[in-house]
Amino acid sequence: MRPSLNNVVRAALGLLLLLAVFVFQALPVTLTLPPELKVGRDGVQLRDLAPEAANLPDVRLSAAPEFGKVLYLSRVQITAALRQAAPDLTVTNWAGPAQTKVSRRTRRLDETELLNALTDTLQREAVRDAGTLELKLSRPWPGANIPDEPFTVKLTDPSGAGLQAHGIVRFELRGEQESFGVFSVAFDAKVWAEVWVARTTIPRGLGLGDAELLRERRDLLTLRGSPAHISPDDERLEFAENVAAGSPLIARALRPRVVVRRGKLVDAVVMNGALSITVRAEALDDGAPGQVVRVRNLRSKREFRGKVQDEQTILVSL
């Protein structure tokens, strides 16, 4: 019975594969030890010693040294590592010195790259979504040698008081598993955001809905307080202080709108369980809804405290 064409093809391919393996194993491999060898975090690779040999297997001969340190690899050590990792590979020729000095491959970290990485970190950890950080170094960055690998910036002394307009920040540059060093730089910062600004002078006591406001882009680090996050037509708020034209609206400049004024006659609803009694009383304090004020019973002249419910009613619990 004649063999099928597919079986003949399979047999021929198998013979070619065996021949290729035989030829590869028989070819002498020449390894060249350079006086110095720069490697990445993945360690010393066989291809580092024979870059011209394209068919060498991926073999790791040694771990990479820590950044800033060196290690020495001899021919004997490399041969022993090959015997463990690639026993079918025979090294017949050596070139170069008897050992090589191994260190990490490095590059220069310039000011632009550092500034971008530091800005991203401060934006994420200090500014967050309050605004857009603009960062400049107040003194030139001299540069630093770091491994030629990805890195992250870790703040070493984050301030609980938040980012300032001028200051010094300390940080660590870190790789995947090690530190590349701790540094510090002096900076000037701005945090830009859209805030409410008074179009005209606003007097104390004016309702928020009656004020002329506009939105402008301002540096939050120059404000003397937190910006007000409000709806400009909110009738529940009024101004607690005068605001000059062109001034940003600060949160402390607003307060709940006063609906009960001192000296006004109100209904004091005295609550005692399910029982309630309404008496006429005089307000002794200004008060907004939800605030506690003093009132005086018009008949008994007794003073007590109650919570403002609306313009006419104060709730008193016994």
Backbone as numpy.savetxt, mean C-alpha at the origin, in Angstrom:
# Nx Ny Nz CAx CAy CAz Cx Cy Cz
2.74 -62.42 -42.15 1.89 -61.22 -42.15 2.78 -59.97 -42.15
2.59 -59.04 -43.09 3.43 -57.85 -43.21 3.09 -56.83 -42.12
4.12 -56.22 -41.49 3.83 -55.20 -40.45 3.19 -53.97 -41.08
2.34 -53.30 -40.33 1.67 -52.10 -40.83 2.67 -50.95 -40.93
2.29 -49.95 -41.72 3.16 -48.78 -41.89 3.37 -48.04 -40.58
2.32 -47.92 -39.73 2.43 -47.22 -38.44 3.46 -47.88 -37.54
3.47 -49.22 -37.52 4.43 -49.93 -36.68 5.86 -49.69 -37.16
6.03 -49.64 -38.47 7.37 -49.38 -39.01 7.85 -47.99 -38.62
6.95 -47.00 -38.70 7.30 -45.62 -38.35 7.67 -45.53 -36.87
6.87 -46.19 -36.02 7.15 -46.15 -34.59 8.52 -46.76 -34.29
8.83 -47.88 -34.94 10.11 -48.53 -34.72 11.27 -47.65 -35.15
11.10 -46.96 -36.28 12.16 -46.09 -36.77 12.39 -44.91 -35.83
11.32 -44.33 -35.31 11.44 -43.21 -34.37 12.14 -43.66 -33.09
11.80 -44.85 -32.62 12.45 -45.36 -31.42 13.93 -45.52 -31.59
14.37 -46.05 -32.75 15.79 -46.21 -33.02 16.51 -44.87 -33.08
15.85 -43.88 -33.70 16.45 -42.54 -33.77 16.62 -41.93 -32.38
15.63 -42.15 -31.50 15.72 -41.62 -30.15 16.87 -42.26 -29.38
16.99 -43.59 -29.50 18.09 -44.28 -28.82 19.43 -43.80 -29.34
19.52 -43.59 -30.65 20.77 -43.11 -31.24 21.12 -41.71 -30.73
20.09 -40.85 -30.63 20.34 -39.48 -30.15 20.84 -39.49 -28.71
20.22 -40.33 -27.86 20.67 -40.43 -26.46 22.10 -40.91 -26.39
22.42 -41.91 -27.23 23.78 -42.47 -27.23 24.80 -41.41 -27.65
24.45 -40.69 -28.72 25.37 -39.67 -29.22 25.56 -38.57 -28.20
24.43 -38.14 -27.56 24.52 -37.06 -26.56 25.40 -37.45 -25.39
25.22 -38.71 -24.92 26.01 -39.17 -23.77 27.47 -39.34 -24.16
27.71 -39.65 -25.42 29.08 -39.91 -25.84 29.85 -38.63 -26.10
29.12 -37.55 -26.40 29.81 -36.30 -26.70 30.50 -35.76 -25.45
31.72 -35.33 -25.56 32.40 -34.74 -24.41 31.80 -33.38 -24.08
31.60 -33.12 -22.79 31.06 -31.85 -22.32 32.19 -31.06 -21.68
32.41 -29.86 -22.17 33.45 -29.01 -21.62 32.82 -27.95 -20.73
33.26 -27.90 -19.48 32.77 -26.88 -18.54 33.88 -25.89 -18.29
33.53 -24.64 -18.35 34.50 -23.57 -18.13 34.18 -22.85 -16.84
35.13 -22.87 -15.92 34.96 -22.14 -14.68 35.51 -20.73 -14.86
34.66 -19.72 -14.80 35.18 -18.36 -14.84 35.75 -17.98 -13.48
36.62 -17.00 -13.42 37.13 -16.56 -12.11 36.00 -16.09 -11.18
35.01 -15.42 -11.76 33.85 -14.95 -11.00 32.59 -15.30 -11.76
31.52 -15.59 -11.00 30.26 -15.98 -11.61 29.12 -15.24 -10.92
28.31 -14.51 -11.69 27.15 -13.80 -11.17 25.90 -14.64 -11.44
25.10 -14.88 -10.40 23.92 -15.73 -10.55 22.70 -15.03 -9.96
21.52 -15.54 -10.34 20.27 -15.03 -9.80 19.85 -15.82 -8.58
18.63 -15.54 -8.10 18.15 -16.17 -6.88 17.90 -17.67 -7.06
17.81 -18.14 -8.35 17.58 -19.56 -8.58 18.85 -20.38 -8.43
20.00 -19.76 -8.15 21.21 -20.48 -7.85 22.13 -20.68 -9.04
23.18 -21.49 -8.83 24.16 -21.78 -9.87 23.61 -22.89 -10.77
23.46 -22.60 -12.04 22.92 -23.56 -13.00 24.03 -24.08 -13.91
23.86 -25.31 -14.38 24.84 -25.91 -15.28 25.06 -25.05 -16.51
24.01 -24.45 -17.02 24.14 -23.64 -18.24 25.02 -22.40 -18.01
25.20 -21.99 -16.73 26.09 -20.86 -16.45 27.54 -21.20 -16.77
27.90 -22.49 -16.68 29.27 -22.93 -16.90 29.53 -23.35 -18.34
28.46 -23.65 -19.07 28.61 -24.05 -20.48 27.53 -23.39 -21.32
27.53 -22.07 -21.42 26.45 -21.37 -22.15 26.38 -21.72 -23.62
27.50 -22.21 -24.19 27.50 -22.54 -25.61 26.86 -23.90 -25.89
26.66 -24.73 -24.86 26.07 -26.06 -25.05 24.56 -25.96 -24.87
23.84 -25.91 -26.00 22.39 -25.66 -25.95 21.60 -26.85 -25.45
22.17 -28.08 -25.53 21.39 -29.27 -25.20 21.61 -29.77 -23.77
22.27 -28.99 -22.93 22.49 -29.44 -21.55 21.19 -29.43 -20.77
21.01 -30.39 -19.88 19.79 -30.41 -19.06 19.80 -29.29 -18.03
18.62 -28.96 -17.49 18.52 -27.95 -16.43 18.95 -28.59 -15.12
20.13 -28.25 -14.67 20.68 -28.83 -13.45 21.13 -27.70 -12.54
20.66 -27.72 -11.31 21.05 -26.73 -10.30 22.22 -27.29 -9.51
23.34 -26.62 -9.58 24.55 -27.11 -8.94 24.68 -26.63 -7.50
24.13 -25.48 -7.19 24.27 -24.93 -5.84 23.25 -23.83 -5.63
22.88 -23.62 -4.38 22.02 -22.49 -4.05 22.78 -21.18 -4.23
22.06 -20.13 -4.46 22.68 -18.82 -4.60 23.14 -18.32 -3.23
24.24 -17.59 -3.17 24.64 -17.00 -1.89 23.69 -15.88 -1.49
23.66 -15.55 -0.21 22.87 -14.42 0.23 23.41 -13.14 -0.41
22.50 -12.17 -0.56 22.92 -10.90 -1.15 23.99 -10.27 -0.27
25.09 -9.84 -0.89 26.20 -9.24 -0.16 27.26 -10.23 0.27
27.01 -11.54 0.06 27.99 -12.56 0.42 28.43 -13.32 -0.83
29.51 -14.09 -0.69 30.03 -14.88 -1.80 30.25 -16.31 -1.34
30.32 -17.21 -2.30 30.72 -18.59 -2.02 31.68 -19.02 -3.12
32.48 -20.05 -2.81 33.45 -20.56 -3.77 33.08 -21.98 -4.14
33.02 -22.27 -5.45 32.72 -23.60 -5.96 33.93 -24.12 -6.71
34.37 -25.32 -6.34 35.51 -25.94 -7.01 35.03 -26.95 -8.05
35.96 -27.41 -8.87 35.63 -28.43 -9.85 35.12 -29.71 -9.16
35.75 -30.05 -8.03 35.35 -31.25 -7.30 33.91 -31.14 -6.82
33.54 -29.99 -6.28 32.18 -29.79 -5.79 31.16 -29.85 -6.94
31.51 -29.26 -8.07 30.59 -29.25 -9.21 30.43 -30.66 -9.77
31.54 -31.41 -9.84 31.46 -32.78 -10.33 30.59 -33.64 -9.42
30.72 -33.46 -8.11 29.90 -34.21 -7.16 28.42 -33.86 -7.33
28.13 -32.56 -7.53 26.74 -32.14 -7.72 26.17 -32.72 -9.01
26.98 -32.78 -10.07 26.51 -33.36 -11.33 26.26 -34.86 -11.20
27.11 -35.51 -10.40 26.94 -36.95 -10.22 25.60 -37.26 -9.55
25.15 -36.36 -8.67 23.87 -36.55 -8.00 22.69 -36.14 -8.89
22.82 -35.01 -9.58 21.69 -34.46 -10.32 21.57 -35.01 -11.74
22.69 -35.32 -12.38 22.67 -35.81 -13.77 23.70 -36.91 -13.93
23.42 -38.10 -13.39 24.42 -39.18 -13.42 24.78 -39.64 -14.83
23.94 -39.41 -15.82 24.23 -39.83 -17.19 25.13 -38.85 -17.94
25.37 -37.70 -17.32 26.18 -36.68 -17.98 27.64 -36.84 -17.55
28.54 -36.97 -18.52 29.96 -37.16 -18.23 30.73 -35.92 -18.64
31.47 -35.37 -17.70 32.31 -34.21 -17.97 33.72 -34.72 -18.26
34.17 -34.49 -19.46 35.49 -34.99 -19.85 36.54 -33.90 -19.91
36.10 -32.66 -19.99 37.06 -31.56 -20.13 36.70 -30.44 -19.17
37.72 -29.84 -18.59 37.56 -28.67 -17.75 38.43 -27.56 -18.31
37.94 -26.34 -18.17 38.72 -25.17 -18.54 38.54 -24.12 -17.46
39.49 -23.19 -17.40 39.41 -22.14 -16.40 40.11 -22.52 -15.11
39.95 -21.70 -14.06 40.63 -21.95 -12.78 40.03 -23.15 -12.05
40.65 -23.48 -10.92 40.22 -24.65 -10.14 38.94 -24.37 -9.36
38.63 -23.12 -9.11 37.40 -22.77 -8.42 36.91 -21.42 -8.93
35.64 -21.13 -8.65 35.05 -19.86 -9.09 34.41 -19.16 -7.89
34.44 -17.85 -7.92 33.84 -17.01 -6.87 32.42 -16.64 -7.32
31.42 -17.06 -6.53 30.02 -16.89 -6.92 29.39 -15.79 -6.08
28.72 -14.84 -6.72 27.98 -13.78 -6.03 26.69 -13.51 -6.80
25.83 -12.69 -6.21 24.54 -12.41 -6.83 24.69 -11.39 -7.97
23.87 -11.57 -8.96 23.79 -10.63 -10.07 23.07 -9.38 -9.58
23.65 -8.19 -9.75 23.08 -6.96 -9.20 22.83 -5.94 -10.30
22.11 -4.91 -9.92 21.87 -3.77 -10.79 21.77 -2.53 -9.93
21.77 -1.38 -10.57 21.72 -0.10 -9.85 20.28 0.36 -9.75
19.82 0.64 -8.54 18.47 1.19 -8.32 18.57 2.71 -8.36
17.96 3.33 -9.40 18.07 4.78 -9.54 16.93 5.49 -8.82
16.97 6.80 -8.82 16.01 7.61 -8.07 14.60 7.48 -8.61
14.46 7.43 -9.92 13.12 7.35 -10.51 12.41 6.08 -10.10
13.10 4.94 -10.19 12.48 3.67 -9.83 12.16 3.62 -8.34
13.08 4.10 -7.51 12.83 4.11 -6.07 11.63 4.99 -5.74
11.58 6.18 -6.34 10.50 7.11 -6.04 9.15 6.52 -6.43
9.08 5.85 -7.57 7.82 5.22 -8.00 7.40 4.13 -7.01
8.34 3.29 -6.58 8.02 2.20 -5.65 7.62 2.75 -4.28
8.32 3.79 -3.82 8.01 4.38 -2.51 6.65 5.08 -2.55
6.35 5.77 -3.65 5.06 6.43 -3.79 3.92 5.42 -3.75
4.08 4.31 -4.47 3.04 3.27 -4.48 2.80 2.72 -3.07
3.87 2.51 -2.31 3.73 1.96 -0.96 3.05 2.95 -0.02
3.47 4.21 -0.04 2.86 5.22 0.83 1.41 5.49 0.44
1.12 5.47 -0.86 -0.26 5.65 -1.30 -1.14 4.54 -0.73
-0.65 3.31 -0.80 -1.44 2.14 -0.36 -1.56 2.07 1.16
-0.50 2.41 1.89 -0.49 2.18 3.34 -0.76 3.42 4.17
-0.47 4.61 3.65 -0.65 5.84 4.44 -1.78 6.71 3.92
-1.83 6.95 2.62 -2.84 7.84 2.05 -4.14 7.09 1.78
-4.02 5.87 1.29 -5.16 5.03 0.92 -6.03 5.76 -0.12
-7.34 5.86 0.13 -8.22 6.47 -0.87 -8.56 7.93 -0.53
-7.77 8.56 0.36 -8.05 9.95 0.74 -7.74 10.91 -0.40
-6.79 10.57 -1.24 -6.40 11.44 -2.33 -5.28 10.81 -3.13
-4.64 11.61 -3.99 -3.56 11.13 -4.84 -2.25 11.70 -4.35
-1.31 10.82 -4.00 -0.03 11.25 -3.43 0.92 11.73 -4.52
1.53 12.88 -4.26 2.63 13.39 -5.09 3.86 13.48 -4.20
4.89 12.72 -4.52 6.07 12.60 -3.66 7.31 13.04 -4.41
8.14 13.82 -3.72 9.44 14.23 -4.26 10.49 14.05 -3.18
11.71 13.71 -3.58 12.82 13.61 -2.63 13.44 14.99 -2.45
13.62 15.39 -1.21 14.18 16.71 -0.95 15.70 16.73 -1.04
16.31 15.53 -1.07 17.75 15.41 -1.32 17.97 14.31 -2.35
18.98 14.45 -3.21 19.18 13.46 -4.27 19.45 12.06 -3.69
18.91 11.06 -4.35 19.14 9.67 -3.98 20.46 9.21 -4.62
21.43 8.74 -3.84 22.73 8.37 -4.42 22.70 7.08 -5.21
21.61 6.34 -5.14 21.55 5.04 -5.81 21.99 3.93 -4.88
21.65 2.71 -5.23 22.03 1.55 -4.42 22.09 0.32 -5.31
23.04 -0.56 -5.02 23.13 -1.83 -5.71 22.20 -2.84 -5.04
21.33 -3.44 -5.82 20.43 -4.47 -5.31 20.46 -5.66 -6.27
20.05 -6.85 -5.83 19.98 -7.97 -6.75 19.09 -7.65 -7.95
19.45 -8.19 -9.09 18.69 -7.95 -10.31 17.45 -8.83 -10.30
16.54 -8.51 -9.38 15.35 -9.31 -9.13 14.21 -8.38 -8.71
12.97 -8.84 -8.75 11.86 -8.02 -8.25 12.04 -7.71 -6.76
11.52 -6.56 -6.33 11.61 -6.17 -4.92 10.34 -5.46 -4.49
10.16 -5.37 -3.19 9.05 -4.61 -2.61 9.61 -3.64 -1.58
8.83 -2.60 -1.27 9.21 -1.61 -0.26 8.38 -1.85 0.99
9.05 -2.01 2.13 8.37 -2.20 3.41 8.74 -1.04 4.34
7.72 -0.30 4.81 7.98 0.80 5.74 8.39 0.23 7.09
9.50 0.73 7.64 10.01 0.19 8.90 9.50 0.93 10.13
9.07 2.18 9.96 8.54 2.94 11.10 7.34 3.77 10.67
6.24 3.13 10.24 5.06 3.90 9.81 4.54 4.77 10.95
4.25 6.04 10.64 3.81 6.99 11.65 2.32 6.86 11.90
1.96 6.78 13.18 0.54 6.73 13.53 -0.16 8.04 13.28
0.61 9.13 13.16 0.01 10.45 12.94 -0.32 10.68 11.47
0.06 9.76 10.61 -0.22 9.92 9.19 0.90 10.63 8.46
0.76 10.74 7.18 1.79 11.35 6.34 1.84 12.86 6.56
3.07 13.39 6.61 3.27 14.83 6.77 3.76 15.43 5.46
3.68 16.76 5.37 4.11 17.43 4.14 5.61 17.32 3.93
6.38 17.27 5.00 7.83 17.15 4.93 8.27 16.16 6.00
9.24 15.34 5.68 9.68 14.38 6.68 10.74 13.44 6.14
11.02 12.42 6.94 11.97 11.37 6.58 11.26 10.04 6.74
11.41 9.19 5.77 10.78 7.87 5.83 11.88 6.81 5.77
11.78 5.83 6.66 12.69 4.69 6.67 11.97 3.49 6.07
12.70 2.75 5.27 12.07 1.63 4.58 13.10 0.54 4.32
12.58 -0.65 4.07 13.41 -1.80 3.75 13.06 -2.27 2.33
14.08 -2.57 1.55 13.89 -3.18 0.24 14.00 -4.69 0.42
12.97 -5.42 0.00 12.94 -6.86 0.24 12.72 -7.62 -1.06
13.42 -8.74 -1.17 13.16 -9.69 -2.24 12.14 -10.70 -1.77
12.09 -11.81 -2.46 11.09 -12.82 -2.12 11.32 -13.42 -0.74
12.59 -13.61 -0.35 12.88 -14.27 0.91 13.97 -13.58 1.72
14.45 -12.42 1.31 15.56 -11.79 2.01 15.49 -10.28 1.90
16.26 -9.62 2.76 16.33 -8.17 2.76 17.47 -7.70 1.87
17.20 -6.64 1.12 18.25 -6.03 0.31 18.87 -4.82 1.02
18.36 -4.47 2.19 18.91 -3.36 2.93 17.84 -2.42 3.45
18.21 -1.63 4.47 17.33 -0.62 5.07 17.87 0.75 4.72
16.99 1.65 4.29 17.40 2.96 3.82 16.47 4.03 4.41
16.83 5.28 4.23 15.96 6.40 4.62 16.16 7.53 3.62
15.08 8.26 3.36 15.15 9.41 2.47 14.29 10.53 3.05
14.71 11.77 2.76 13.91 12.95 3.11 13.00 13.27 1.94
11.76 13.67 2.24 10.78 13.86 1.17 9.94 15.11 1.39
9.31 15.56 0.30 8.25 16.56 0.32 7.03 15.89 -0.30
5.87 16.03 0.35 4.68 15.31 -0.11 3.50 16.25 -0.25
2.64 15.91 -1.20 1.33 16.54 -1.36 0.31 15.45 -1.61
-0.90 15.65 -1.09 -1.99 14.71 -1.33 -3.14 15.50 -1.94
-3.39 15.28 -3.22 -4.38 16.05 -3.95 -5.75 15.38 -3.91
-6.78 16.20 -3.68 -8.15 15.69 -3.68 -9.12 16.84 -3.95
-10.28 16.50 -4.45 -11.35 17.48 -4.66 -12.05 17.74 -3.33
-12.13 19.01 -2.90 -12.77 19.38 -1.63 -13.76 20.51 -1.87
-14.67 20.69 -0.89 -15.61 21.80 -0.94 -14.92 23.08 -0.47
-15.16 24.17 -1.22 -14.56 25.46 -0.92 -15.66 26.51 -0.89
-15.53 27.48 0.05 -16.52 28.56 0.15 -16.33 29.54 -1.01
-17.39 29.73 -1.80 -17.33 30.71 -2.89 -17.37 32.13 -2.34
-18.17 32.35 -1.28 -18.27 33.65 -0.61 -18.08 33.43 0.88
-17.95 34.51 1.63 -17.82 34.40 3.09 -19.10 33.80 3.68
-18.94 32.83 4.57 -20.08 32.15 5.18 -20.13 32.49 6.66
-21.24 33.07 7.15 -21.32 33.42 8.57 -21.70 32.21 9.43
-21.31 32.28 10.67 -21.67 31.24 11.63 -23.19 31.18 11.78
-23.74 29.97 11.84 -25.17 29.76 12.00 -25.93 29.60 10.71
-25.29 29.87 9.55 -25.98 29.72 8.27 -26.17 28.23 7.97
-27.33 27.90 7.45 -27.58 26.52 7.07 -26.72 26.11 5.89
-26.31 24.86 5.87 -25.45 24.38 4.80 -26.10 24.56 3.43
-27.37 24.32 3.33 -28.05 24.45 2.05 -28.09 25.87 1.53
-27.85 26.86 2.38 -27.89 28.27 1.96 -26.51 28.81 1.60
-25.47 28.03 1.77 -24.10 28.50 1.50 -23.74 28.28 0.04
-22.88 29.17 -0.50 -22.39 29.04 -1.87 -21.05 28.30 -1.83
-21.07 27.09 -2.35 -19.88 26.23 -2.32 -19.49 25.81 -3.73
-18.21 25.45 -3.89 -17.73 24.90 -5.16 -16.66 23.86 -4.86
-16.36 23.02 -5.87 -15.35 21.97 -5.71 -14.03 22.44 -6.33
-12.94 22.25 -5.59 -11.61 22.59 -6.09 -10.62 21.52 -5.67
-9.54 21.39 -6.45 -8.48 20.44 -6.14 -7.49 21.12 -5.19
-7.33 20.56 -4.01 -6.46 21.14 -3.00 -5.52 20.06 -2.43
-4.43 20.53 -1.84 -3.49 19.66 -1.15 -3.99 19.43 0.28
-4.36 18.20 0.60 -4.93 17.91 1.91 -3.94 18.14 3.05
-2.64 18.02 2.76 -1.65 18.16 3.83 -1.49 19.60 4.29
-2.04 20.56 3.54 -1.98 21.96 3.96 -3.23 22.39 4.73
-4.24 21.53 4.81 -5.48 21.88 5.51 -5.30 21.76 7.02
-5.95 22.62 7.74 -5.89 22.58 9.20 -7.07 21.78 9.75
-7.14 20.56 9.34 -8.23 19.69 9.75 -8.66 18.80 8.61
-9.59 17.93 8.91 -10.08 17.00 7.89 -11.13 17.69 7.02
-11.09 17.47 5.71 -12.08 18.10 4.84 -13.48 17.54 5.12
-14.48 18.38 4.92 -15.86 17.96 5.15 -16.36 17.13 3.98
-16.88 15.96 4.27 -17.48 15.11 3.24 -19.00 15.20 3.42
-19.61 16.06 2.63 -21.03 16.38 2.83 -21.76 16.46 1.49
-23.07 16.46 1.60 -23.92 16.82 0.47 -24.29 18.29 0.66
-24.03 19.15 -0.31 -24.18 20.59 -0.08 -25.61 21.04 0.20
-26.60 20.20 -0.05 -27.99 20.59 0.23 -28.54 19.88 1.47
-27.65 19.40 2.34 -28.07 18.71 3.57 -28.62 19.75 4.56
-29.92 19.73 4.79 -30.56 20.71 5.67 -30.36 20.40 7.14
-29.74 19.28 7.46 -29.54 18.93 8.86 -28.30 19.58 9.46
-27.50 20.28 8.64 -26.25 20.85 9.10 -26.26 22.37 8.96
-25.47 23.01 9.83 -25.25 24.45 9.75 -23.80 24.73 10.11
-23.38 25.98 9.90 -21.98 26.34 10.15 -21.78 26.72 11.61
-20.75 26.09 12.21 -20.42 26.36 13.61 -19.44 27.51 13.75
-18.86 27.98 12.65 -17.90 29.08 12.68 -17.93 29.80 11.34
-17.36 31.00 11.32 -17.27 31.75 10.06 -16.25 31.09 9.13
-16.55 31.11 7.83 -15.63 30.55 6.84 -15.37 31.61 5.79
-14.09 31.97 5.60 -13.73 33.02 4.65 -13.88 32.53 3.21
-14.15 33.45 2.31 -14.26 33.11 0.89 -12.96 32.50 0.39
-13.07 31.41 -0.36 -11.89 30.72 -0.90 -11.29 29.71 0.04
-11.82 29.58 1.25 -11.27 28.63 2.22 -11.91 27.26 2.05
-11.11 26.19 2.19 -11.69 24.85 2.14 -12.62 24.62 3.33
-13.62 23.80 3.13 -14.59 23.52 4.18 -14.07 22.36 5.04
-13.80 22.66 6.31 -13.26 21.67 7.25 -14.42 21.06 8.04
-14.28 19.81 8.41 -15.37 19.09 9.07 -15.82 19.79 10.35
-14.87 20.33 11.11 -15.23 20.96 12.39 -16.03 22.25 12.20
-16.04 22.81 10.98 -16.78 24.04 10.73 -18.28 23.80 10.67
-18.72 22.55 10.65 -20.13 22.21 10.56 -20.60 21.51 11.83
-21.86 21.66 12.09 -22.48 21.00 13.25 -23.93 20.69 12.89
-24.56 19.80 13.64 -25.99 19.56 13.40 -26.78 20.86 13.54
-27.73 21.07 12.68 -28.52 22.31 12.67 -29.35 22.44 13.94
-29.18 23.58 14.60 -29.91 23.86 15.83 -31.39 24.13 15.50
-32.28 23.37 16.14 -33.72 23.57 15.92 -34.40 24.14 17.16
-33.74 24.03 18.29 -34.27 24.60 19.54 -33.27 25.64 20.04
-33.74 26.86 20.24 -32.89 27.93 20.72 -33.15 28.22 22.20
-32.13 28.71 22.86 -32.28 29.08 24.27 -33.38 30.14 24.44
-34.27 29.92 25.40 -35.38 30.82 25.67 -36.66 30.46 24.94
-36.59 29.48 24.01 -37.78 29.10 23.28 -38.70 28.23 24.14
-40.03 28.40 23.98 -41.00 27.57 24.70 -41.25 26.31 23.88
-41.13 25.16 24.54 -41.26 23.87 23.87 -42.19 22.97 24.67
-42.58 21.84 24.06 -43.33 20.79 24.76 -42.33 19.78 25.30
-42.30 19.66 26.62 -41.46 18.66 27.25 -42.31 17.43 27.52
-42.00 16.34 26.87 -42.76 15.10 27.02 -42.01 14.23 28.02
-42.62 14.08 29.21 -42.00 13.31 30.28 -42.44 11.85 30.14
-41.45 10.94 30.00 -41.73 9.52 29.81 -41.41 8.76 31.09
-42.35 7.92 31.50 -42.14 7.05 32.67 -42.80 5.71 32.34
-42.02 4.83 31.71 -42.59 3.58 31.25 -43.56 3.84 30.11
-44.78 3.31 30.24 -45.81 3.51 29.21 -46.54 4.82 29.40
-46.27 5.52 30.50 -46.97 6.78 30.82 -46.18 7.96 30.27
-46.86 8.91 29.65 -46.21 10.13 29.17 -47.06 11.33 29.54
-46.40 12.42 29.94 -47.06 13.66 30.32 -46.37 14.80 29.57
-47.15 15.67 28.99 -46.60 16.80 28.25 -46.81 18.08 29.05
-45.71 18.81 29.26 -45.79 20.08 30.00 -45.07 21.15 29.17
-45.45 22.39 29.37 -44.76 23.48 28.70 -43.49 23.82 29.46
-42.40 24.06 28.69 -41.11 24.32 29.33 -40.32 25.31 28.49
-39.33 25.87 29.12 -38.44 26.83 28.46 -37.09 26.16 28.21
-36.60 26.23 26.98 -35.29 25.67 26.66 -34.20 26.58 27.23
-33.26 25.96 27.92 -32.16 26.72 28.53 -30.87 26.60 27.72
-30.87 25.78 26.66 -29.69 25.62 25.79 -30.15 25.54 24.34
-29.22 25.84 23.43 -29.45 25.56 22.03 -29.27 24.05 21.81
-30.05 23.49 20.89 -29.93 22.06 20.67 -30.35 21.64 19.28
-29.63 20.64 18.74 -29.97 20.01 17.46 -30.66 18.69 17.74
-31.36 18.12 16.76 -32.01 16.83 16.98 -31.02 15.78 17.49
-31.41 15.09 18.56 -30.56 14.08 19.16 -29.69 14.58 20.29
-29.51 15.90 20.42 -28.68 16.44 21.49 -29.50 16.59 22.79
-28.79 16.54 23.91 -29.41 16.69 25.23 -29.27 18.15 25.68
-30.39 18.75 26.07 -30.38 20.15 26.53 -31.11 20.25 27.87
-30.92 21.40 28.53 -31.64 21.66 29.79 -32.94 22.41 29.49
-33.98 22.07 30.19 -35.27 22.78 30.09 -35.78 23.07 31.50
-36.69 24.11 31.59 -37.26 24.49 32.89 -38.79 24.46 32.80
-39.40 23.72 33.72 -40.86 23.66 33.80 -41.38 25.06 34.12
-42.32 25.54 33.29 -42.82 26.90 33.49 -43.59 27.04 34.79
-44.24 25.98 35.26 -45.05 26.05 36.49 -44.20 25.83 37.73
-43.48 24.71 37.76 -42.74 24.37 38.97 -41.35 25.00 39.03
-40.89 25.55 37.92 -39.55 26.13 37.79 -38.44 25.08 37.99
-38.82 23.82 37.93 -37.83 22.75 38.10 -37.08 22.56 36.78
-35.75 22.36 36.91 -34.93 22.13 35.72 -34.67 20.63 35.55
-34.66 20.19 34.31 -34.33 18.80 34.00 -33.76 18.76 32.59
-33.26 17.57 32.20 -32.61 17.40 30.90 -33.45 16.53 30.00
-33.40 16.83 28.70 -34.14 16.03 27.72 -33.45 16.04 26.38
-33.86 15.11 25.52 -33.27 14.98 24.19 -34.18 15.66 23.17
-33.55 16.51 22.33 -34.30 17.23 21.31 -34.80 16.25 20.25
-36.15 16.27 20.04 -36.72 15.42 18.99 -36.93 16.21 17.71
-37.49 17.40 17.84 -37.70 18.28 16.69 -37.77 19.71 17.20
-38.26 20.64 16.37 -38.27 22.05 16.74 -39.18 22.35 17.93
-40.12 21.51 18.23 -41.10 21.81 19.26 -41.10 20.82 20.41
-40.40 19.69 20.28 -40.57 18.61 21.27 -39.22 18.19 21.84
-39.21 18.04 23.18 -38.05 17.51 23.90 -38.53 16.35 24.74
-37.85 15.19 24.59 -38.22 13.99 25.32 -37.42 13.89 26.60
-38.16 13.68 27.72 -37.53 13.57 29.04 -37.84 12.21 29.61
-36.80 11.46 30.01 -37.02 10.15 30.63 -36.69 10.25 32.11
-37.60 9.75 32.95 -37.40 9.77 34.40 -36.73 8.49 34.86
